[in-house]
Amino acid sequence: MIRFHTQFLHAFSALLLVGIILDPMAGMAEEALKTTEDEQTQWIAVPFGAYDTDNGAIYGAHSEFLFGPSAAETPRARLSLLFRGSTRGNWHGRLRHDQPAERRPGATGFQILGEWRHWERANFFGIGNATLGVEGAGAAGNDRTPAHHGLSQALLRWTSKQMITRSAALYGALGLSWSRVAVHADSILAAESPFGVDGGMALELTGGALLDTTDDRTLPRRGVRAELGVRGAPPLPQGSGHWVGVLGNIAGYHALSDRITLAGQIRVEHLWGRIPFYEMNCWGGRQIQWGFGGSTSLRGALFGRWLGPGKLIANGEIRADVGTHVTFNTEFAWQVVPFMDLGAVFGAPTRDPGLLLFAPVHPSAGIGARIHIDRTFLLRVDVGVGVDGTKLPNGATQSRPLLGTYVTFGQLF
């Protein structure tokens, strides 16, 4: 491992560390740790800040209570509370209790989740893989465009997990959700009025299988992570629809050398039934993930840019270790990460019968950095460029590049 000792790198690390410790708007602020006399319970409070193109500046706090003895082979139960807001009116609150399963055959675990999300300016450009963007939709600032609407959602969910071997597990989940949509009179959503604008309740059951053979949770260099599952929601009085679907994803990691790891992921999902439009922007599975486009899927595309009953994402990264050093008794490990993403939605009627099933495939590419701090936290910075077809005010269409900037925590996959 190459070690850097230049004044610049140490100065930058010192500034980063000061931001993490002292300033919640710069990163994760000072970690407050309280332990009872018997060392059975710990409390951790971490204010944080981040940024991405879709949300603007992000701020909030994450607090966790950890229960039980600290042992490497025995995961600890934890109760976590998260609040996150942004300068563009997007809010997220979450209360979650986790009882992780030990990595041994027959072990069980569960999760209880309650969360609330609100998007003041959620995107809707229509349903289909060839919809056109709107001029100004990806610009900085808080001006509302015809692509915007409001969306509020509440979710209660129980998830259980049963280990079959040290690497394989089965899971099941039951979730109850409520959605409310605010439609603006001059919006694309008002003009097209897809199913789901009335919101409502949904009761969803999810089940599937998991495989994890990776050698490290945060910085895997070898192994595979995979999931295969089904999810469905029956009709309900005052419900928001009904659907059944299949989902799968696989991520692989291969160390090309001591310092370079090739990482790739493919994720696919297809729903059938009476599907509310906002559900098309949600990935089901053991962990629910929001967004087709943005920091969690297609970097360089807007969050929710394309919607369809089916969706496919492929991500590739080259993770190159460029150095480690210690500043103020804190270890920093650095990576440079060139990446490329591809995505498409499918299953929706197309206005152009000549289009192929996945055409066009939406590409993006860019470069990022990973900063692993004291083997505990991972800061992810990605800058990606995508291509979007945009409808101009005069009615003409134009392909233009879109720049996405994302400062967040944890690996994409």
C-alpha positions in Angstrom: 0.0 0.0 0.0 1.4 3.4 -1.0 1.5 5.9 1.8 1.3 9.6 1.1 3.0 12.1 3.5 2.7 15.3 1.5 1.7 18.5 3.3 -1.3 18.9 1.0 -2.8 15.5 1.7 -2.3 15.9 5.5 -3.8 19.4 5.4 -6.8 18.2 3.4 -7.3 15.3 5.8 -7.1 17.6 8.8 -9.8 19.8 7.3 -11.9 16.8 6.5 -11.5 15.5 10.1 -12.3 18.9 11.6 -15.5 18.9 9.5 -16.4 15.5 10.6 -15.8 16.3 14.2 -17.0 19.8 14.5 -19.3 20.8 11.7 -22.5 18.8 11.0 -22.9 20.5 7.6 -19.5 19.3 6.4 -19.9 15.6 7.1 -20.5 13.4 10.1 -20.0 15.5 13.3 -18.5 14.4 16.6 -19.4 10.9 17.6 -21.0 11.0 21.0 -20.5 7.7 22.7 -22.1 6.8 26.1 -21.6 3.3 27.6 -23.3 1.9 30.7 -21.2 0.5 33.5 -21.7 -3.1 32.4 -20.8 -2.2 28.8 -24.1 -3.7 27.6 -25.6 -0.6 26.0 -24.0 2.1 23.9 -25.5 5.3 22.4 -24.1 6.9 19.3 -25.2 10.3 17.9 -23.9 11.5 14.5 -25.0 14.8 12.9 -24.2 14.8 9.2 -24.3 16.8 6.0 -24.1 15.8 2.3 -25.0 17.0 -1.1 -26.5 15.7 -4.4 -27.9 17.2 -7.5 -31.5 16.1 -6.8 -31.7 17.3 -3.2 -29.2 20.1 -2.9 -27.6 20.4 0.5 -28.6 17.6 2.8 -28.5 17.8 6.6 -29.7 15.7 9.5 -28.7 13.4 12.4 -28.4 9.7 13.0 -28.6 8.2 16.5 -28.2 4.5 17.5 -28.6 2.5 20.6 -26.7 -0.7 20.6 -27.7 -3.5 23.0 -25.8 -6.6 24.3 -22.2 -7.6 24.7 -19.7 -6.4 22.1 -18.4 -9.6 20.4 -17.1 -10.1 16.9 -19.2 -13.2 16.2 -22.4 -11.9 17.9 -24.1 -9.0 16.1 -25.6 -6.5 18.5 -29.3 -5.4 18.5 -29.7 -1.8 17.6 -32.4 0.9 17.7 -31.7 3.7 15.2 -33.4 7.1 14.6 -32.7 9.1 11.5 -33.8 12.6 10.4 -32.8 14.1 7.1 -33.8 17.3 5.3 -32.7 19.2 2.3 -32.7 22.6 0.8 -35.1 21.5 -1.9 -37.9 20.5 0.4 -37.2 16.7 0.6 -37.5 15.1 4.1 -37.0 11.7 5.5 -37.6 10.4 9.0 -36.9 6.8 10.1 -37.2 4.7 13.3 -35.8 1.1 13.0 -35.0 -1.8 15.3 -32.6 -4.4 14.0 -31.8 -7.8 15.5 -29.1 -9.1 13.0 -28.8 -12.8 12.4 -25.5 -14.5 13.2 -23.6 -16.0 10.3 -24.3 -19.6 11.2 -26.9 -22.1 9.9 -30.3 -21.8 11.7 -29.7 -18.3 13.1 -32.6 -15.9 12.8 -32.9 -12.1 12.8 -35.6 -9.5 12.2 -36.1 -5.8 11.5 -39.0 -3.4 12.4 -39.1 -0.3 10.3 -41.2 2.9 10.5 -40.4 5.7 8.1 -41.9 8.8 6.5 -40.7 10.5 3.3 -41.8 13.7 1.7 -40.7 15.1 -1.7 -41.6 18.7 -2.3 -40.4 18.5 -5.9 -40.6 14.8 -7.0 -40.1 14.3 -10.8 -42.6 12.9 -13.3 -41.8 13.1 -17.0 -44.3 10.4 -18.1 -44.2 6.6 -18.2 -41.9 4.9 -20.7 -38.3 4.6 -21.7 -38.3 7.3 -24.3 -40.0 10.2 -22.4 -38.5 13.7 -22.9 -37.0 15.8 -20.2 -38.1 19.4 -19.4 -35.8 22.4 -19.7 -34.6 23.6 -16.3 -35.6 20.3 -14.5 -32.1 19.5 -13.6 -30.9 23.0 -12.9 -29.8 24.2 -9.5 -32.3 26.1 -7.4 -35.8 25.6 -6.2 -37.9 26.8 -9.1 -40.8 24.5 -9.9 -41.1 23.0 -13.4 -43.8 21.1 -15.2 -42.0 17.9 -14.2 -42.6 18.5 -10.5 -45.2 17.2 -8.1 -45.4 16.6 -4.3 -45.3 13.1 -2.8 -45.7 12.0 0.9 -45.4 8.4 2.1 -45.5 6.6 5.4 -44.3 3.0 5.8 -44.5 0.3 8.5 -42.6 -2.9 7.7 -41.5 -6.1 9.4 -38.7 -8.2 7.9 -37.4 -11.5 9.1 -34.3 -13.5 8.0 -33.3 -17.2 8.4 -29.7 -18.3 7.8 -29.5 -21.5 5.8 -25.6 -21.6 5.7 -23.0 -19.1 6.7 -23.5 -17.4 3.2 -27.1 -18.1 2.3 -30.4 -17.0 3.8 -34.1 -16.7 3.2 -36.2 -13.7 4.1 -39.7 -12.5 4.3 -41.3 -9.0 4.8 -44.7 -7.5 5.4 -45.2 -3.8 4.8 -48.1 -1.4 5.1 -47.7 1.9 3.2 -49.8 5.1 2.7 -49.2 7.6 -0.1 -50.5 11.1 -0.9 -49.8 12.9 -4.2 -50.0 16.7 -4.7 -50.7 17.4 -8.3 -49.9 20.9 -9.7 -52.4 22.2 -12.3 -49.7 23.0 -14.9 -47.7 19.8 -14.6 -47.1 16.8 -16.8 -48.6 14.7 -14.0 -51.9 16.6 -14.3 -51.9 16.4 -18.1 -51.3 12.6 -18.2 -53.0 11.6 -14.9 -51.5 8.1 -14.6 -52.9 5.6 -12.2 -51.8 6.5 -8.6 -52.5 10.2 -8.5 -55.1 9.6 -5.8 -52.6 7.9 -3.5 -54.0 5.4 -0.9 -52.9 2.4 1.1 -51.0 -0.7 0.1 -50.2 -4.0 1.9 -47.2 -5.7 0.4 -45.7 -9.1 1.0 -42.1 -9.8 -0.1 -40.0 -13.0 0.1 -36.8 -14.2 -1.3 -33.3 -15.7 -1.0 -29.9 -14.0 -0.3 -26.3 -15.0 -0.9 -23.2 -13.3 0.4 -19.7 -14.7 -0.1 -17.8 -11.4 0.1 -14.7 -11.0 2.3 -15.6 -7.6 3.7 -18.8 -5.7 4.3 -17.6 -2.2 3.6 -14.7 -2.7 1.1 -15.2 -6.2 -0.5 -12.4 -7.4 -2.8 -13.7 -10.8 -3.6 -17.0 -12.7 -3.6 -20.6 -12.3 -4.7 -23.8 -10.8 -3.3 -27.1 -11.8 -4.8 -30.8 -11.6 -4.1 -33.8 -13.2 -5.9 -37.3 -12.5 -4.7 -41.0 -11.8 -5.3 -43.3 -9.1 -4.0 -47.0 -8.5 -4.3 -49.8 -6.4 -3.0 -53.5 -7.5 -3.0 -56.4 -5.2 -3.8 -57.6 -3.2 -0.8 -60.6 -0.9 -0.1 -59.3 2.6 -0.7 -56.1 1.0 -1.9 -53.5 2.5 -4.1 -53.5 -0.5 -6.5 -52.4 -4.2 -6.7 -49.5 -5.9 -8.2 -47.2 -8.9 -8.2 -43.6 -8.9 -9.3 -40.2 -10.5 -9.5 -36.8 -8.9 -8.6 -33.2 -9.9 -8.6 -29.8 -8.4 -8.3 -26.2 -9.7 -8.3 -23.0 -7.9 -7.4 -19.5 -9.3 -8.0 -16.1 -8.3 -6.8 -12.7 -9.4 -8.2 -9.3 -8.2 -7.0 -7.2 -7.6 -10.1 -4.2 -6.8 -7.9 -3.4 -5.8 -4.4 -4.7 -2.3 -5.1 -7.3 -2.6 -7.8 -10.7 -4.2 -7.5 -13.2 -4.7 -10.3 -16.8 -4.4 -9.0 -20.1 -4.8 -11.0 -23.8 -5.0 -10.3 -26.9 -5.8 -12.3 -30.4 -5.1 -10.8 -33.7 -5.9 -12.4 -37.3 -5.9 -11.4 -40.7 -6.3 -13.1 -44.2 -5.6 -11.8 -47.6 -6.7 -13.2 -51.0 -5.4 -12.2 -52.5 -2.0 -11.3 -49.3 -0.2 -10.5 -49.3 3.4 -9.1 -46.8 5.5 -11.0 -44.7 6.2 -7.9 -44.2 2.5 -7.2 -42.3 2.3 -10.5 -39.6 4.5 -8.9 -39.1 2.0 -6.0 -37.0 -1.1 -5.9 -38.4 -3.9 -3.7 -36.6 -6.6 -1.8 -35.1 -7.2 1.6 -34.2 -3.5 1.8 -36.4 -1.0 -0.1 -34.5 1.4 -2.2 -35.9 4.5 -4.0 -34.9 5.9 -7.3 -34.4 5.1 -11.0 -31.7 7.8 -11.6 -29.6 9.6 -9.1 -27.0 8.6 -6.4 -28.4 5.1 -5.8 -28.7 3.8 -9.4 -27.9 5.9 -12.6 -25.4 8.7 -11.6 -25.9 11.6 -14.1 -29.6 11.1 -14.5 -32.3 12.8 -12.5 -34.1 11.0 -9.7 -37.2 9.3 -11.1 -36.2 10.3 -14.6 -37.7 7.2 -16.4 -40.6 5.1 -15.1 -42.0 1.7 -16.2 -43.4 -1.5 -14.8 -39.9 -3.1 -15.4 -36.5 -1.5 -14.8 -32.9 -2.6 -15.3 -29.7 -1.0 -13.9 -26.1 -2.1 -14.5 -23.2 -0.5 -12.7 -19.5 -1.0 -13.2 -16.6 0.4 -11.1 -12.8 0.1 -10.9 -11.9 0.7 -7.3 -8.2 1.7 -7.1 -6.5 2.1 -3.7 -4.3 5.2 -4.0 -3.0 5.5 -0.4 -3.4 5.4 3.3 -2.1 7.8 6.0 -2.8 8.7 9.6 -3.7 12.3 10.6 -4.6 13.2 14.2 -4.6 9.5 15.2 -7.2 8.8 12.5 -6.5 6.5 9.6 -7.7 7.6 6.1 -7.8 5.1 3.2 -8.3 6.6 -0.3 -9.7 5.2 -3.5 -10.2 6.6 -6.9 -13.2 5.0 -8.7 -14.0 5.4 -12.4 -17.5 4.1 -13.1 -20.1 3.5 -15.8 -23.8 3.0 -15.4 -26.5 1.8 -17.8 -30.3 1.8 -17.3 -33.6 1.3 -19.0 -37.2 0.8 -18.1 -39.6 -1.5 -20.0 -43.1 -3.0 -20.0 -44.9 0.3 -20.7 -46.8 1.0 -23.9 -44.5 3.0 -26.2 -45.4 5.9 -28.3 -43.0 4.6 -30.9 -43.8 1.0 -31.9 -40.4 0.8 -33.7 -38.5 1.0 -30.4 -36.8 -2.2 -29.2 -37.7 -3.6 -25.7 -34.9 -1.7 -23.9 -34.2 1.1 -26.4 -32.9 3.5 -25.8 -30.4 2.4 -23.1 -29.5 5.3 -20.9 -25.8 5.6 -20.2 -23.8 7.6 -17.7 -20.1 7.6 -16.8 -17.9 9.5 -14.4 -15.3 9.3 -11.6 -15.5 9.2 -7.9 -13.5 9.0 -4.7 -14.0 6.9 -1.6 -12.6 7.9 1.8 -12.6 5.2 4.4 -12.2 6.8 7.7 -10.8 4.9 10.7 -12.2 1.6 9.2 -15.6 2.8 10.3 -17.1 5.4 8.0 -17.0 5.5 4.2 -17.5 8.9 2.4 -18.5 8.5 -1.3 -18.1 11.4 -3.8 -19.3 10.7 -7.4 -19.5 13.0 -10.4 -21.3 11.5 -13.3 -22.4 12.7 -16.8 -25.5 11.3 -18.5 -27.4 12.2 -21.7 -31.0 13.3 -21.7 -33.4 14.2 -24.5 -35.1 17.5 -23.7 -38.1 19.2 -25.1 -37.5 22.9 -25.7 -40.1 25.6 -25.3 -40.4 25.9 -29.1 -41.4 22.2 -29.3 -38.0 21.0 -30.7 -36.0 18.3 -29.0 -32.4 18.4 -28.1 -30.0 15.8 -26.5 -27.9 17.4 -23.8 -25.4 16.2 -21.2 -26.5 16.2 -17.5 -24.0 16.5 -14.7 -24.7 14.8 -11.4 -22.7 15.4 -8.3 -23.2 13.3 -5.2 -21.6 13.4 -1.8 -23.0 10.7 0.4 -22.1 7.7 2.7 -21.5 4.1 2.0 -20.8 2.2 -1.3 -23.3 2.2 -4.1 -23.2 -1.7 -4.0 
